[in-house]
Amino acid sequence: MKDSVPCVLTIAGSDSGGGAGIQADLKTFAALNVHGACVITAITAQNTLGVSSIHPLPREVILKQAKAVLSDLPIEFAKVGMLFSEEIIDEVRDIVDEYRLKIVLDPVFRAGSGDPLIESMAKDALVDRLIPKALVLTPNLMEAEDLAQMEIRGLDDMMEAAKKIVKMGVKAVLLKGGHLEGREVFDLLLKDGEFKIFKKSKVDLKLHGTGCTLSSAIAAFLAKGESLTGAVEKAEKFIDQAILRSSPVGKGRVPVNQLASLAVEADRWRVLSDLHEAVEAIEGDRELARFIPEVGTQIAMATIYAKRHRDVAAVEGRIVKVRGLPKPVGRVWFGASRHLANIILTVMKHDPNLKACMNLRYDPNLIAAFRECGFTVSSFDRKLEPPEVKSVEGSTLAWGVNEAIKSFGKVPDVIYDLGEIGKEPMIRVLGSSAKEVLEKVKKAIEHMR
């Protein structure tokens, strides 16, 4: 069965809110194309606001789950998370020993909300009986402070704490620095006496499930044959994407989006297909050619969860007028238009469903046609742009779009401006897809006949 999917086990608590614990682990395994099995150690009643109660499972129930899974599935690697009591820690230690599991141990002391997830007396049992058996330990800043018995205020402190934790017998430590002050986040891997630092920008969100997701991703990559360092490197990239594309689902902390990478990858081809069809329809449209600006026309569309310019596809080199007909200069691909990407990414902050845009030459009659066709229209005045915005390259369009949305009260179908010296007046048409945007444009142009 050499073509079979790798199997990975998670031994952890259940999060009824679906953001962390067993639920986050299984979503991570699915996203990374490994088969996930589980042994539930405790049932928590929790949501994005916090944990209201914890119900640890009896030791014999935990054992029966493990035997059922491990007597059938070929599992070498396991992620171990929430272990509420000393009794549960002893049972998991026995399971690890009997089945010779290589474990990624996430020492879950508190939920993201601050609620305790382990009995105070059980911490010593974790240190003495399970940490020495771990392939890698993945504490966050507060957990590392508890384990190392020291305050951590910077990268030097993280290094010192990691050295202390390794002396507990664990083969490697990945210390997560997300709670440090500052605009950058450092995760620190200590393995075989050498440090490796993973640096990233801090996001302005209170997140839920990051630790569970990272540790289960490491286990998944190990099961797929990666070295420990390679597994950590790939897991760090995976969690970065899961955080970048996270979205609020409740009233409290924001769960990371483990399946975002799958959704985005699938959506890329849908975006390219939609744009190709729209561009093909534009090519033969002589009426539309009348409204191509001097700088050329561009049509663009973003993927789901788009956050960066490279998440937006457009026509390389724009669409120009050749012998009275629109002609695309290059192929349709991602990152081809920073201008329209700025507009779309700004619009998506107000309405994530509006992911496409097309620019046209300004014509007051065309604006009137859009209105007469029932489309909503707003505008902005470049003369009112603050100097501090104008001085930053590429910020004008984001400012102008926000102004147009603010003055109208919501995202309109059409946003235009009358330009200024060196800036051509322009119409931008918005929609949920490139084809929908083109339909709006064609309807308005036909209305003008």
Helices and strands as residue ranges (DSSP letters): E 7-15, H 21-31, E 35-46, E 51-56, H 59-70, E 75-80, H 86-99, E 102-105, H 122-125, I 126-130, G 131-133, E 134-137, H 141-148, H 155-166, E 172-176, E 184-191, E 194-201, E 207-208, H 210-223, H 228-244, E 254-255, H 260-283, H 286-289, E 299-302, G 309-311, E 312-315, E 319-322, E 325-328, E 332-334, H 338-350, E 356-361, H 364-372, E 377-379, G 382-384, H 387-390, H 396-408, E 414-417, E 426-431, H 434-447
